[in-house]
Amino acid sequence: MSARDEAVLAVESRSWSGPGPKERAIREQLGISPTRYYQLLNALLDDPRALAHAPVTVNRLRRVRDARRARR
């Protein structure tokens, strides 16, 4: 996993008061757009290295993703 991948997981593991502060942190800390951030994050959810690095965060996000897919 790259340092950027680890940084994406670190941002996602934090608690945010709303979308504004999180999007600002994504731009300032990672230097990417929120859209690109979510693309990278979604790919990380299928990466076994990400699961090994941050199992609680990855499993939580997988459950959220699976629930959204089931509603479609």
mmJSON file of the N, C-alpha and C atoms, coordinates in Angstrom:
{"data_MODEL":{"atom_site":{
"group_PDB":["ATOM","ATOM","ATOM","ATOM","ATOM","ATOM","ATOM","ATOM","ATOM","ATOM","ATOM","ATOM","ATOM","ATOM","ATOM","ATOM","ATOM","ATOM","ATOM","ATOM","ATOM","ATOM","ATOM","ATOM","ATOM","ATOM","ATOM","ATOM","ATOM","ATOM","ATOM","ATOM","ATOM","ATOM","ATOM","ATOM","ATOM","ATOM","ATOM","ATOM","ATOM","ATOM","ATOM","ATOM","ATOM","ATOM","ATOM","ATOM","ATOM","ATOM","ATOM","ATOM","ATOM","ATOM","ATOM","ATOM","ATOM","ATOM","ATOM","ATOM","ATOM","ATOM","ATOM","ATOM","ATOM","ATOM","ATOM","ATOM","ATOM","ATOM","ATOM","ATOM","ATOM","ATOM","ATOM","ATOM","ATOM","ATOM","ATOM","ATOM","ATOM","ATOM","ATOM","ATOM","ATOM","ATOM","ATOM","ATOM","ATOM","ATOM","ATOM","ATOM","ATOM","ATOM","ATOM","ATOM","ATOM","ATOM","ATOM","ATOM","ATOM","ATOM","ATOM","ATOM","ATOM","ATOM","ATOM","ATOM","ATOM","ATOM","ATOM","ATOM","ATOM","ATOM","ATOM","ATOM","ATOM","ATOM","ATOM","ATOM","ATOM","ATOM","ATOM","ATOM","ATOM","ATOM","ATOM","ATOM","ATOM","ATOM","ATOM","ATOM","ATOM","ATOM","ATOM","ATOM","ATOM","ATOM","ATOM","ATOM","ATOM","ATOM","ATOM","ATOM","ATOM","ATOM","ATOM","ATOM","ATOM","ATOM","ATOM","ATOM","ATOM","ATOM","ATOM","ATOM","ATOM","ATOM","ATOM","ATOM","ATOM","ATOM","ATOM","ATOM","ATOM","ATOM","ATOM","ATOM","ATOM","ATOM","ATOM","ATOM","ATOM","ATOM","ATOM","ATOM","ATOM","ATOM","ATOM","ATOM","ATOM","ATOM","ATOM","ATOM","ATOM","ATOM","ATOM","ATOM","ATOM","ATOM","ATOM","ATOM","ATOM","ATOM","ATOM","ATOM","ATOM","ATOM","ATOM","ATOM","ATOM","ATOM","ATOM","ATOM","ATOM","ATOM","ATOM","ATOM","ATOM","ATOM","ATOM","ATOM","ATOM","ATOM","ATOM","ATOM"],
"id":[1,2,3,4,5,6,7,8,9,10,11,12,13,14,15,16,17,18,19,20,21,22,23,24,25,26,27,28,29,30,31,32,33,34,35,36,37,38,39,40,41,42,43,44,45,46,47,48,49,50,51,52,53,54,55,56,57,58,59,60,61,62,63,64,65,66,67,68,69,70,71,72,73,74,75,76,77,78,79,80,81,82,83,84,85,86,87,88,89,90,91,92,93,94,95,96,97,98,99,100,101,102,103,104,105,106,107,108,109,110,111,112,113,114,115,116,117,118,119,120,121,122,123,124,125,126,127,128,129,130,131,132,133,134,135,136,137,138,139,140,141,142,143,144,145,146,147,148,149,150,151,152,153,154,155,156,157,158,159,160,161,162,163,164,165,166,167,168,169,170,171,172,173,174,175,176,177,178,179,180,181,182,183,184,185,186,187,188,189,190,191,192,193,194,195,196,197,198,199,200,201,202,203,204,205,206,207,208,209,210,211,212,213,214,215,216],
"type_symbol":["N","C","C","N","C","C","N","C","C","N","C","C","N","C","C","N","C","C","N","C","C","N","C","C","N","C","C","N","C","C","N","C","C","N","C","C","N","C","C","N","C","C","N","C","C","N","C","C","N","C","C","N","C","C","N","C","C","N","C","C","N","C","C","N","C","C","N","C","C","N","C","C","N","C","C","N","C","C","N","C","C","N","C","C","N","C","C","N","C","C","N","C","C","N","C","C","N","C","C","N","C","C","N","C","C","N","C","C","N","C","C","N","C","C","N","C","C","N","C","C","N","C","C","N","C","C","N","C","C","N","C","C","N","C","C","N","C","C","N","C","C","N","C","C","N","C","C","N","C","C","N","C","C","N","C","C","N","C","C","N","C","C","N","C","C","N","C","C","N","C","C","N","C","C","N","C","C","N","C","C","N","C","C","N","C","C","N","C","C","N","C","C","N","C","C","N","C","C","N","C","C","N","C","C","N","C","C","N","C","C","N","C","C","N","C","C"],
"label_atom_id":["N","CA","C","N","CA","C","N","CA","C","N","CA","C","N","CA","C","N","CA","C","N","CA","C","N","CA","C","N","CA","C","N","CA","C","N","CA","C","N","CA","C","N","CA","C","N","CA","C","N","CA","C","N","CA","C","N","CA","C","N","CA","C","N","CA","C","N","CA","C","N","CA","C","N","CA","C","N","CA","C","N","CA","C","N","CA","C","N","CA","C","N","CA","C","N","CA","C","N","CA","C","N","CA","C","N","CA","C","N","CA","C","N","CA","C","N","CA","C","N","CA","C","N","CA","C","N","CA","C","N","CA","C","N","CA","C","N","CA","C","N","CA","C","N","CA","C","N","CA","C","N","CA","C","N","CA","C","N","CA","C","N","CA","C","N","CA","C","N","CA","C","N","CA","C","N","CA","C","N","CA","C","N","CA","C","N","CA","C","N","CA","C","N","CA","C","N","CA","C","N","CA","C","N","CA","C","N","CA","C","N","CA","C","N","CA","C","N","CA","C","N","CA","C","N","CA","C","N","CA","C","N","CA","C","N","CA","C","N","CA","C","N","CA","C","N","CA","C","N","CA","C"],
"label_alt_id":[null,null,null,null,null,null,null,null,null,null,null,null,null,null,null,null,null,null,null,null,null,null,null,null,null,null,null,null,null,null,null,null,null,null,null,null,null,null,null,null,null,null,null,null,null,null,null,null,null,null,null,null,null,null,null,null,null,null,null,null,null,null,null,null,null,null,null,null,null,null,null,null,null,null,null,null,null,null,null,null,null,null,null,null,null,null,null,null,null,null,null,null,null,null,null,null,null,null,null,null,null,null,null,null,null,null,null,null,null,null,null,null,null,null,null,null,null,null,null,null,null,null,null,null,null,null,null,null,null,null,null,null,null,null,null,null,null,null,null,null,null,null,null,null,null,null,null,null,null,null,null,null,null,null,null,null,null,null,null,null,null,null,null,null,null,null,null,null,null,null,null,null,null,null,null,null,null,null,null,null,null,null,null,null,null,null,null,null,null,null,null,null,null,null,null,null,null,null,null,null,null,null,null,null,null,null,null,null,null,null,null,null,null,null,null,null],
"label_comp_id":["MET","MET","MET","SER","SER","SER","ALA","ALA","ALA","ARG","ARG","ARG","ASP","ASP","ASP","GLU","GLU","GLU","ALA","ALA","ALA","VAL","VAL","VAL","LEU","LEU","LEU","ALA","ALA","ALA","VAL","VAL","VAL","GLU","GLU","GLU","SER","SER","SER","ARG","ARG","ARG","SER","SER","SER","TRP","TRP","TRP","SER","SER","SER","GLY","GLY","GLY","PRO","PRO","PRO","GLY","GLY","GLY","PRO","PRO","PRO","LYS","LYS","LYS","GLU","GLU","GLU","ARG","ARG","ARG","ALA","ALA","ALA","ILE","ILE","ILE","ARG","ARG","ARG","GLU","GLU","GLU","GLN","GLN","GLN","LEU","LEU","LEU","GLY","GLY","GLY","ILE","ILE","ILE","SER","SER","SER","PRO","PRO","PRO","THR","THR","THR","ARG","ARG","ARG","TYR","TYR","TYR","TYR","TYR","TYR","GLN","GLN","GLN","LEU","LEU","LEU","LEU","LEU","LEU","ASN","ASN","ASN","ALA","ALA","ALA","LEU","LEU","LEU","LEU","LEU","LEU","ASP","ASP","ASP","ASP","ASP","ASP","PRO","PRO","PRO","ARG","ARG","ARG","ALA","ALA","ALA","LEU","LEU","LEU","ALA","ALA","ALA","HIS","HIS","HIS","ALA","ALA","ALA","PRO","PRO","PRO","VAL","VAL","VAL","THR","THR","THR","VAL","VAL","VAL","ASN","ASN","ASN","ARG","ARG","ARG","LEU","LEU","LEU","ARG","ARG","ARG","ARG","ARG","ARG","VAL","VAL","VAL","ARG","ARG","ARG","ASP","ASP","ASP","ALA","ALA","ALA","ARG","ARG","ARG","ARG","ARG","ARG","ALA","ALA","ALA","ARG","ARG","ARG","ARG","ARG","ARG"],
"label_asym_id":["A","A","A","A","A","A","A","A","A","A","A","A","A","A","A","A","A","A","A","A","A","A","A","A","A","A","A","A","A","A","A","A","A","A","A","A","A","A","A","A","A","A","A","A","A","A","A","A","A","A","A","A","A","A","A","A","A","A","A","A","A","A","A","A","A","A","A","A","A","A","A","A","A","A","A","A","A","A","A","A","A","A","A","A","A","A","A","A","A","A","A","A","A","A","A","A","A","A","A","A","A","A","A","A","A","A","A","A","A","A","A","A","A","A","A","A","A","A","A","A","A","A","A","A","A","A","A","A","A","A","A","A","A","A","A","A","A","A","A","A","A","A","A","A","A","A","A","A","A","A","A","A","A","A","A","A","A","A","A","A","A","A","A","A","A","A","A","A","A","A","A","A","A","A","A","A","A","A","A","A","A","A","A","A","A","A","A","A","A","A","A","A","A","A","A","A","A","A","A","A","A","A","A","A","A","A","A","A","A","A","A","A","A","A","A","A"],
"label_entity_id":["1","1","1","1","1","1","1","1","1","1","1","1","1","1","1","1","1","1","1","1","1","1","1","1","1","1","1","1","1","1","1","1","1","1","1","1","1","1","1","1","1","1","1","1","1","1","1","1","1","1","1","1","1","1","1","1","1","1","1","1","1","1","1","1","1","1","1","1","1","1","1","1","1","1","1","1","1","1","1","1","1","1","1","1","1","1","1","1","1","1","1","1","1","1","1","1","1","1","1","1","1","1","1","1","1","1","1","1","1","1","1","1","1","1","1","1","1","1","1","1","1","1","1","1","1","1","1","1","1","1","1","1","1","1","1","1","1","1","1","1","1","1","1","1","1","1","1","1","1","1","1","1","1","1","1","1","1","1","1","1","1","1","1","1","1","1","1","1","1","1","1","1","1","1","1","1","1","1","1","1","1","1","1","1","1","1","1","1","1","1","1","1","1","1","1","1","1","1","1","1","1","1","1","1","1","1","1","1","1","1","1","1","1","1","1","1"],
"label_seq_id":[1,1,1,2,2,2,3,3,3,4,4,4,5,5,5,6,6,6,7,7,7,8,8,8,9,9,9,10,10,10,11,11,11,12,12,12,13,13,13,14,14,14,15,15,15,16,16,16,17,17,17,18,18,18,19,19,19,20,20,20,21,21,21,22,22,22,23,23,23,24,24,24,25,25,25,26,26,26,27,27,27,28,28,28,29,29,29,30,30,30,31,31,31,32,32,32,33,33,33,34,34,34,35,35,35,36,36,36,37,37,37,38,38,38,39,39,39,40,40,40,41,41,41,42,42,42,43,43,43,44,44,44,45,45,45,46,46,46,47,47,47,48,48,48,49,49,49,50,50,50,51,51,51,52,52,52,53,53,53,54,54,54,55,55,55,56,56,56,57,57,57,58,58,58,59,59,59,60,60,60,61,61,61,62,62,62,63,63,63,64,64,64,65,65,65,66,66,66,67,67,67,68,68,68,69,69,69,70,70,70,71,71,71,72,72,72],
"pdbx_PDB_ins_code":[null,null,null,null,null,null,null,null,null,null,null,null,null,null,null,null,null,null,null,null,null,null,null,null,null,null,null,null,null,null,null,null,null,null,null,null,null,null,null,null,null,null,null,null,null,null,null,null,null,null,null,null,null,null,null,null,null,null,null,null,null,null,null,null,null,null,null,null,null,null,null,null,null,null,null,null,null,null,null,null,null,null,null,null,null,null,null,null,null,null,null,null,null,null,null,null,null,null,null,null,null,null,null,null,null,null,null,null,null,null,null,null,null,null,null,null,null,null,null,null,null,null,null,null,null,null,null,null,null,null,null,null,null,null,null,null,null,null,null,null,null,null,null,null,null,null,null,null,null,null,null,null,null,null,null,null,null,null,null,null,null,null,null,null,null,null,null,null,null,null,null,null,null,null,null,null,null,null,null,null,null,null,null,null,null,null,null,null,null,null,null,null,null,null,null,null,null,null,null,null,null,null,null,null,null,null,null,null,null,null,null,null,null,null,null,null],
"Cartn_x":[0.837,0.0,0.884,0.448,1.213,0.897,1.725,1.48,0.158,-0.174,-1.454,-2.616,-2.514,-3.575,-3.772,-2.667,-2.76,-3.375,-3.053,-3.618,-5.118,-5.553,-6.989,-7.716,-7.175,-7.813,-7.793,-6.741,-6.669,-7.737,-7.942,-8.985,-10.351,-10.562,-11.861,-12.116,-11.077,-11.269,-11.62,-11.431,-11.766,-13.27,-13.704,-15.099,-15.241,-16.246,-16.433,-17.789,-17.845,-19.094,-20.012,-19.491,-20.283,-19.39,-19.988,-19.201,-18.202,-18.478,-17.601,-16.191,-16.055,-14.711,-13.959,-14.683,-14.035,-13.523,-14.35,-13.922,-12.739,-12.729,-11.622,-10.342,-10.455,-9.298,-8.777,-9.682,-9.273,-8.439,-8.918,-8.185,-6.854,-6.857,-5.652,-4.621,-5.053,-4.117,-3.662,-4.577,-4.243,-3.966,-4.454,-4.218,-4.981,-6.137,-6.974,-8.411,-9.225,-10.634,-11.392,-12.508,-13.319,-13.769,-14.051,-14.457,-13.352,-12.122,-10.983,-10.758,-10.945,-10.796,-11.736,-12.99,-13.953,-13.686,-13.145,-12.733,-11.616,-10.623,-9.514,-10.0,-10.854,-11.372,-12.147,-12.976,-13.756,-12.842,-11.784,-10.83,-10.121,-9.817,-9.144,-10.002,-11.301,-12.177,-12.044,-11.554,-11.364,-9.916,-9.056,-7.635,-7.345,-6.839,-6.549,-5.51,-4.629,-3.636,-4.319,-5.363,-6.107,-6.834,-7.39,-8.073,-7.097,-5.892,-4.88,-4.425,-4.373,-3.892,-4.93,-6.196,-7.257,-8.53,-8.533,-9.678,-11.01,-11.007,-12.264,-12.864,-12.053,-12.526,-12.979,-12.178,-12.517,-13.78,-13.899,-15.107,-16.35,-16.223,-17.379,-17.811,-16.849,-17.178,-17.711,-17.222,-17.766,-19.236,-19.56,-20.963,-21.849,-21.375,-22.145,-22.333,-21.253,-21.325,-22.285,-22.187,-23.062,-24.521,-24.791,-26.174,-26.733,-25.905,-26.358,-26.649,-25.811,-26.026,-27.284,-27.568,-28.749,-30.039,-29.993,-31.2,-31.529,-30.607,-30.851,-31.674],
"Cartn_y":[-1.176,0.0,1.241,2.231,3.475,4.37,5.372,6.351,7.069,7.331,7.985,7.09,5.785,4.855,4.875,4.87,4.923,6.241,7.331,8.637,8.676,8.06,7.989,7.245,6.119,5.353,6.131,6.882,7.685,8.772,9.428,10.452,9.81,8.66,8.004,7.482,7.188,6.642,7.723,8.987,10.081,10.313,10.943,11.33,12.766,13.018,14.345,14.899,16.208,16.856,17.085,16.943,17.119,17.018,17.152,16.983,18.111,19.315,20.449,20.28,20.026,19.851,18.659,17.593,16.411,16.723,17.363,17.716,18.674,19.602,20.543,19.787,18.842,18.038,17.195,16.662,15.864,16.72,17.907,18.802,19.253,19.633,20.189,19.121,18.012,16.989,16.065,15.736,14.77,15.426,16.655,17.347,16.772,16.17,15.602,16.069,15.88,16.259,15.19,15.574,14.578,13.434,13.74,12.685,11.646,12.113,11.194,10.435,11.098,10.457,9.257,9.46,8.368,7.255,7.576,6.535,5.685,6.346,5.622,4.794,5.393,4.699,3.451,3.554,2.399,1.274,1.612,0.587,-0.047,0.751,0.215,-0.791,-0.656,-1.578,-3.01,-3.173,-4.51,-4.977,-4.203,-4.511,-5.197,-6.434,-7.133,-6.414,-5.644,-4.891,-3.805,-3.19,-2.172,-2.806,-3.98,-4.692,-5.026,-5.434,-5.752,-4.492,-3.37,-2.118,-1.467,-1.464,-0.79,-1.635,-2.777,-3.694,-3.107,-2.334,-1.774,-0.814,0.076,1.063,0.378,-0.532,-1.199,-2.036,-2.792,-3.606,-2.746,-1.627,-0.717,-0.179,0.252,0.811,-0.245,-1.459,-2.547,-2.797,-2.777,-2.973,-1.867,-0.629,0.506,0.344,0.013,-0.16,-1.29,-2.419,-3.554,-3.216,-2.45,-2.054,-1.146,-0.237,0.647,-0.154,-1.107,-1.943,-2.786,-3.241,-4.084,-3.3,-1.979,-1.145,-0.836,-1.069,-0.743,-1.759],
"Cartn_z":[0.0,0.0,0.0,-0.715,-0.789,0.41,0.58,1.64,1.4,0.13,-0.174,0.228,-0.031,0.357,1.879,2.602,4.061,4.53,3.847,4.199,3.93,2.839,2.531,3.642,4.057,5.137,6.454,6.688,7.918,7.927,6.792,6.707,6.942,6.352,6.47,7.882,8.618,9.963,10.99,10.632,11.55,11.602,12.651,12.795,12.305,11.464,10.87,11.258,11.465,11.843,10.649,9.462,8.249,7.032,5.855,4.625,4.359,4.811,4.531,5.082,6.381,6.94,6.329,6.048,5.464,4.057,3.237,1.884,1.911,2.844,2.984,3.357,4.276,4.684,3.521,2.716,1.556,0.612,0.329,-0.581,0.017,1.282,1.909,2.257,2.823,3.28,2.164,1.259,0.213,-1.138,-1.318,-2.58,-3.752,-3.47,-4.531,-4.33,-5.35,-5.249,-4.453,-3.844,-3.153,-4.07,-5.325,-6.264,-6.418,-6.613,-6.753,-5.451,-4.335,-3.03,-2.914,-3.271,-3.147,-4.156,-5.306,-6.259,-5.652,-5.088,-4.46,-3.274,-2.465,-1.288,-1.693,-2.704,-3.146,-3.619,-4.334,-4.779,-3.583,-2.574,-1.388,-0.634,-0.711,0.012,-0.491,-1.703,-2.27,-2.185,-1.556,-1.465,-0.129,-0.162,1.098,1.967,1.353,2.13,2.953,2.383,3.126,4.304,4.081,5.164,6.285,5.936,6.947,7.687,6.985,7.57,8.487,8.059,8.828,8.79,9.471,9.367,9.835,10.892,11.407,10.378,9.847,8.873,7.595,7.07,5.805,5.963,7.036,7.223,7.39,8.108,8.26,6.901,6.107,4.796,3.839,3.945,3.114,3.454,4.758,5.159,4.602,4.671,4.139,2.637,1.935,0.48,0.118,0.822,0.537,0.795,1.861,2.167,1.067,0.561,-0.527,-1.79,-2.073,-3.271,-3.147,-1.938,-1.721,-1.896,-1.642,-1.784,-3.245,-4.125,-5.544,-6.228],
"occupancy":[1.0,1.0,1.0,1.0,1.0,1.0,1.0,1.0,1.0,1.0,1.0,1.0,1.0,1.0,1.0,1.0,1.0,1.0,1.0,1.0,1.0,1.0,1.0,1.0,1.0,1.0,1.0,1.0,1.0,1.0,1.0,1.0,1.0,1.0,1.0,1.0,1.0,1.0,1.0,1.0,1.0,1.0,1.0,1.0,1.0,1.0,1.0,1.0,1.0,1.0,1.0,1.0,1.0,1.0,1.0,1.0,1.0,1.0,1.0,1.0,1.0,1.0,1.0,1.0,1.0,1.0,1.0,1.0,1.0,1.0,1.0,1.0,1.0,1.0,1.0,1.0,1.0,1.0,1.0,1.0,1.0,1.0,1.0,1.0,1.0,1.0,1.0,1.0,1.0,1.0,1.0,1.0,1.0,1.0,1.0,1.0,1.0,1.0,1.0,1.0,1.0,1.0,1.0,1.0,1.0,1.0,1.0,1.0,1.0,1.0,1.0,1.0,1.0,1.0,1.0,1.0,1.0,1.0,1.0,1.0,1.0,1.0,1.0,1.0,1.0,1.0,1.0,1.0,1.0,1.0,1.0,1.0,1.0,1.0,1.0,1.0,1.0,1.0,1.0,1.0,1.0,1.0,1.0,1.0,1.0,1.0,1.0,1.0,1.0,1.0,1.0,1.0,1.0,1.0,1.0,1.0,1.0,1.0,1.0,1.0,1.0,1.0,1.0,1.0,1.0,1.0,1.0,1.0,1.0,1.0,1.0,1.0,1.0,1.0,1.0,1.0,1.0,1.0,1.0,1.0,1.0,1.0,1.0,1.0,1.0,1.0,1.0,1.0,1.0,1.0,1.0,1.0,1.0,1.0,1.0,1.0,1.0,1.0,1.0,1.0,1.0,1.0,1.0,1.0,1.0,1.0,1.0,1.0,1.0,1.0,1.0,1.0,1.0,1.0,1.0,1.0],
"B_iso_or_equiv":[0.0,0.0,0.0,0.0,0.0,0.0,0.0,0.0,0.0,0.0,0.0,0.0,0.0,0.0,0.0,0.0,0.0,0.0,0.0,0.0,0.0,0.0,0.0,0.0,0.0,0.0,0.0,0.0,0.0,0.0,0.0,0.0,0.0,0.0,0.0,0.0,0.0,0.0,0.0,0.0,0.0,0.0,0.0,0.0,0.0,0.0,0.0,0.0,0.0,0.0,0.0,0.0,0.0,0.0,0.0,0.0,0.0,0.0,0.0,0.0,0.0,0.0,0.0,0.0,0.0,0.0,0.0,0.0,0.0,0.0,0.0,0.0,0.0,0.0,0.0,0.0,0.0,0.0,0.0,0.0,0.0,0.0,0.0,0.0,0.0,0.0,0.0,0.0,0.0,0.0,0.0,0.0,0.0,0.0,0.0,0.0,0.0,0.0,0.0,0.0,0.0,0.0,0.0,0.0,0.0,0.0,0.0,0.0,0.0,0.0,0.0,0.0,0.0,0.0,0.0,0.0,0.0,0.0,0.0,0.0,0.0,0.0,0.0,0.0,0.0,0.0,0.0,0.0,0.0,0.0,0.0,0.0,0.0,0.0,0.0,0.0,0.0,0.0,0.0,0.0,0.0,0.0,0.0,0.0,0.0,0.0,0.0,0.0,0.0,0.0,0.0,0.0,0.0,0.0,0.0,0.0,0.0,0.0,0.0,0.0,0.0,0.0,0.0,0.0,0.0,0.0,0.0,0.0,0.0,0.0,0.0,0.0,0.0,0.0,0.0,0.0,0.0,0.0,0.0,0.0,0.0,0.0,0.0,0.0,0.0,0.0,0.0,0.0,0.0,0.0,0.0,0.0,0.0,0.0,0.0,0.0,0.0,0.0,0.0,0.0,0.0,0.0,0.0,0.0,0.0,0.0,0.0,0.0,0.0,0.0,0.0,0.0,0.0,0.0,0.0,0.0],
"pdbx_formal_charge":[null,null,null,null,null,null,null,null,null,null,null,null,null,null,null,null,null,null,null,null,null,null,null,null,null,null,null,null,null,null,null,null,null,null,null,null,null,null,null,null,null,null,null,null,null,null,null,null,null,null,null,null,null,null,null,null,null,null,null,null,null,null,null,null,null,null,null,null,null,null,null,null,null,null,null,null,null,null,null,null,null,null,null,null,null,null,null,null,null,null,null,null,null,null,null,null,null,null,null,null,null,null,null,null,null,null,null,null,null,null,null,null,null,null,null,null,null,null,null,null,null,null,null,null,null,null,null,null,null,null,null,null,null,null,null,null,null,null,null,null,null,null,null,null,null,null,null,null,null,null,null,null,null,null,null,null,null,null,null,null,null,null,null,null,null,null,null,null,null,null,null,null,null,null,null,null,null,null,null,null,null,null,null,null,null,null,null,null,null,null,null,null,null,null,null,null,null,null,null,null,null,null,null,null,null,null,null,null,null,null,null,null,null,null,null,null],
"auth_seq_id":[1,1,1,2,2,2,3,3,3,4,4,4,5,5,5,6,6,6,7,7,7,8,8,8,9,9,9,10,10,10,11,11,11,12,12,12,13,13,13,14,14,14,15,15,15,16,16,16,17,17,17,18,18,18,19,19,19,20,20,20,21,21,21,22,22,22,23,23,23,24,24,24,25,25,25,26,26,26,27,27,27,28,28,28,29,29,29,30,30,30,31,31,31,32,32,32,33,33,33,34,34,34,35,35,35,36,36,36,37,37,37,38,38,38,39,39,39,40,40,40,41,41,41,42,42,42,43,43,43,44,44,44,45,45,45,46,46,46,47,47,47,48,48,48,49,49,49,50,50,50,51,51,51,52,52,52,53,53,53,54,54,54,55,55,55,56,56,56,57,57,57,58,58,58,59,59,59,60,60,60,61,61,61,62,62,62,63,63,63,64,64,64,65,65,65,66,66,66,67,67,67,68,68,68,69,69,69,70,70,70,71,71,71,72,72,72],
"auth_comp_id":["MET","MET","MET","SER","SER","SER","ALA","ALA","ALA","ARG","ARG","ARG","ASP","ASP","ASP","GLU","GLU","GLU","ALA","ALA","ALA","VAL","VAL","VAL","LEU","LEU","LEU","ALA","ALA","ALA","VAL","VAL","VAL","GLU","GLU","GLU","SER","SER","SER","ARG","ARG","ARG","SER","SER","SER","TRP","TRP","TRP","SER","SER","SER","GLY","GLY","GLY","PRO","PRO","PRO","GLY","GLY","GLY","PRO","PRO","PRO","LYS","LYS","LYS","GLU","GLU","GLU","ARG","ARG","ARG","ALA","ALA","ALA","ILE","ILE","ILE","ARG","ARG","ARG","GLU","GLU","GLU","GLN","GLN","GLN","LEU","LEU","LEU","GLY","GLY","GLY","ILE","ILE","ILE","SER","SER","SER","PRO","PRO","PRO","THR","THR","THR","ARG","ARG","ARG","TYR","TYR","TYR","TYR","TYR","TYR","GLN","GLN","GLN","LEU","LEU","LEU","LEU","LEU","LEU","ASN","ASN","ASN","ALA","ALA","ALA","LEU","LEU","LEU","LEU","LEU","LEU","ASP","ASP","ASP","ASP","ASP","ASP","PRO","PRO","PRO","ARG","ARG","ARG","ALA","ALA","ALA","LEU","LEU","LEU","ALA","ALA","ALA","HIS","HIS","HIS","ALA","ALA","ALA","PRO","PRO","PRO","VAL","VAL","VAL","THR","THR","THR","VAL","VAL","VAL","ASN","ASN","ASN","ARG","ARG","ARG","LEU","LEU","LEU","ARG","ARG","ARG","ARG","ARG","ARG","VAL","VAL","VAL","ARG","ARG","ARG","ASP","ASP","ASP","ALA","ALA","ALA","ARG","ARG","ARG","ARG","ARG","ARG","ALA","ALA","ALA","ARG","ARG","ARG","ARG","ARG","ARG"],
"auth_asym_id":["A","A","A","A","A","A","A","A","A","A","A","A","A","A","A","A","A","A","A","A","A","A","A","A","A","A","A","A","A","A","A","A","A","A","A","A","A","A","A","A","A","A","A","A","A","A","A","A","A","A","A","A","A","A","A","A","A","A","A","A","A","A","A","A","A","A","A","A","A","A","A","A","A","A","A","A","A","A","A","A","A","A","A","A","A","A","A","A","A","A","A","A","A","A","A","A","A","A","A","A","A","A","A","A","A","A","A","A","A","A","A","A","A","A","A","A","A","A","A","A","A","A","A","A","A","A","A","A","A","A","A","A","A","A","A","A","A","A","A","A","A","A","A","A","A","A","A","A","A","A","A","A","A","A","A","A","A","A","A","A","A","A","A","A","A","A","A","A","A","A","A","A","A","A","A","A","A","A","A","A","A","A","A","A","A","A","A","A","A","A","A","A","A","A","A","A","A","A","A","A","A","A","A","A","A","A","A","A","A","A","A","A","A","A","A","A"],
"auth_atom_id":["N","CA","C","N","CA","C","N","CA","C","N","CA","C","N","CA","C","N","CA","C","N","CA","C","N","CA","C","N","CA","C","N","CA","C","N","CA","C","N","CA","C","N","CA","C","N","CA","C","N","CA","C","N","CA","C","N","CA","C","N","CA","C","N","CA","C","N","CA","C","N","CA","C","N","CA","C","N","CA","C","N","CA","C","N","CA","C","N","CA","C","N","CA","C","N","CA","C","N","CA","C","N","CA","C","N","CA","C","N","CA","C","N","CA","C","N","CA","C","N","CA","C","N","CA","C","N","CA","C","N","CA","C","N","CA","C","N","CA","C","N","CA","C","N","CA","C","N","CA","C","N","CA","C","N","CA","C","N","CA","C","N","CA","C","N","CA","C","N","CA","C","N","CA","C","N","CA","C","N","CA","C","N","CA","C","N","CA","C","N","CA","C","N","CA","C","N","CA","C","N","CA","C","N","CA","C","N","CA","C","N","CA","C","N","CA","C","N","CA","C","N","CA","C","N","CA","C","N","CA","C","N","CA","C","N","CA","C","N","CA","C","N","CA","C","N","CA","C","N","CA","C"],
"pdbx_PDB_model_num":[1,1,1,1,1,1,1,1,1,1,1,1,1,1,1,1,1,1,1,1,1,1,1,1,1,1,1,1,1,1,1,1,1,1,1,1,1,1,1,1,1,1,1,1,1,1,1,1,1,1,1,1,1,1,1,1,1,1,1,1,1,1,1,1,1,1,1,1,1,1,1,1,1,1,1,1,1,1,1,1,1,1,1,1,1,1,1,1,1,1,1,1,1,1,1,1,1,1,1,1,1,1,1,1,1,1,1,1,1,1,1,1,1,1,1,1,1,1,1,1,1,1,1,1,1,1,1,1,1,1,1,1,1,1,1,1,1,1,1,1,1,1,1,1,1,1,1,1,1,1,1,1,1,1,1,1,1,1,1,1,1,1,1,1,1,1,1,1,1,1,1,1,1,1,1,1,1,1,1,1,1,1,1,1,1,1,1,1,1,1,1,1,1,1,1,1,1,1,1,1,1,1,1,1,1,1,1,1,1,1,1,1,1,1,1,1]
}}}
